């Protein structure tokens, strides 16, 4: 135990400096990793539905689409579509738990498409500071689980794994009928 006031003051300053050095260390990059399957649907003349894998066949016309998103950690997600005036309209915003599969907008629900559209998906870790979005980099492609079309028939879309350093952004170009 230090009893002299000057030594106590020196000890206090040294302890404060040590805490400050630890506090200013840069935090490691908060990587964002997720997998995405993007399924489009178009109605056939007989009323049944045909599936389109939007990550492989983006040029095919569709009536509506659904995104299946699986983040590796808890994440904030936002889906936006570009309006005719160039502004971005929010389609979905929410918090997703890590290692769970989410159908957006919801299971058995779809976003409608009219004409050509740009859709933007933004994903960031919940506890990471907001940062400038970085284009998500694809790493692997695998066959995803069968997803139900509107008429109940199964459709297997590719699932692509993506990553980015802090905030991931991914754009899809869709062609409506």
N, C-alpha and C positions, 0 to 999 in steps of 0.2 A: 504494500500500500504506500502510495506517495503522499507525503504530508506537506511538503513545502509548496506554497502557492505558485511559484514560478514553474516548478517541475510539473504540477498538476495542469497548468495552462499549456505547457509544451506537450504533455501527453494528450490533452484534448485536441490541440491543433493537429497533431500527428494522426490521431484516430479519424478526425474529420477529413484529412487529406486522403487517407487510405480509402474511406468510403467514397469520396468523390472520384478517385481513380477507377474504382470498380464500377461506379454508376455511369461513367462516360464511355466505357468500352462499347464499341458498336455491337449491336445484336446480330446474330447470324441471320442470313437471308431466310425469310419465311417462304419457302417454296410452296407453290400451289400445284397439286397434281390431281387429275381427275380423268375419268373416262366418259365418253359421250357416244351415244347412238342417236342418230337423227332419222326418223322415219316419216315419210310423206305418204299420203293416200290420194288416190284419185278414184272417182266413182265410174264403174263400167256401165254400159247401156242397160244391162239387166239388173242394176241396183246393187250388185256386189262391189266390194272394194278391192283395189289392187295396191300393193305396197311398193314404195320406192325408197331405196337406201340413199338418203340425201348426202352422205359423206362420200359416196362413190358415183352416183348418177345425178348430180345436181342440175343437169340441163333438162331433165324430164319435167314436164308440167304436172303440177299437183293441185288438189283442192284444199288440202289442209296438212298440218304437220304436228308431230309430237317429238319432244326431246327427252331422252332418258339419260340422266346425269348421275354419276356416282363420284363424289369427292373423296379423297383419301383422308382429309381432316375436316373438322367443322369449318364451314365456309358460308360467306354471303354470296348470294347469286342474284343476278339481274339479267332479264331477257328483254331486249328492246327491238323494235322494228322501225325502219326509217320511213317517215311519212312522205307524201308527195312534195311537201315544201322543204324537205331536207332535214327537218328536225327528227329527233328520236322519240318514239312513243313507247312508254313502258308497258310491257306485256306481263311481266312477272318480277317480283322482288321478294326474297325470303332468305331464311337461314336454313342450311342443310347440314345434317349430322354426317360425320365422316363414315365411310364404308357402308352407306345405305344407298339404295337405288331409288331415284326419284323420277317419276314421269311428270313432265311439265307440259301443259298447265296442270294436269291432274290425271290420275289413271282413268282411262276410257274417255278422255277429253282431248280436244285438238285445238290448235290455233288455226284460224282460217287464213287463206292466201288469195289475194285478188291481184292479178297482174304480176309484174316483177317486183320482188321485195328483197331488201337486205335485212337480215336478222343478226343481232349482235348479242353474244353471251359473254357476260363478265363475271368472273369468279375471284374472290379474294378470301384469305384466311380471316377468321373472325378477329383474332387478337393482333393481327398485323396492322401497322399503320397504313392509312390510305396512301397509295402511291400511284404514279403514272402507270396506266395499263401497258402490259407487254403482250405481244402476240403469242398465243399459246403454240408451243412447238409439239407436233405429233411425234410419238415415239414408236408405238406398236399398234398393229391392227389385229383384232381377233374377232371371231364370230361371237356375237352376243346371244343372249337367250332369246327364244321366240317371244315376240311381242304381239299382242292381239290387235288385229285391225278392227274397224267398227263393226263388221259383220261377225266377229269372233274368230275368223280364220287366222292362223299363226303366220307371222312374217319375221324372218331373221335378218336383222340389219347388222352391219359391221359395227363393232365397238372400237373406238380409237382412244388410246391413252395420250393425254396431253400434259404438258408442264410449263410453268413460267416461274420467274423468280419471286414476285410478290403478288401482283394482280394480273390475272390472265384474261385475255380478251380473244374472242374467236368470232369471225363473221362468216355467215352462210349467205349465199345468193340463191334465192328461190324463184321459181317460175310458176306462177299460177295460171290456171286455164281461163 
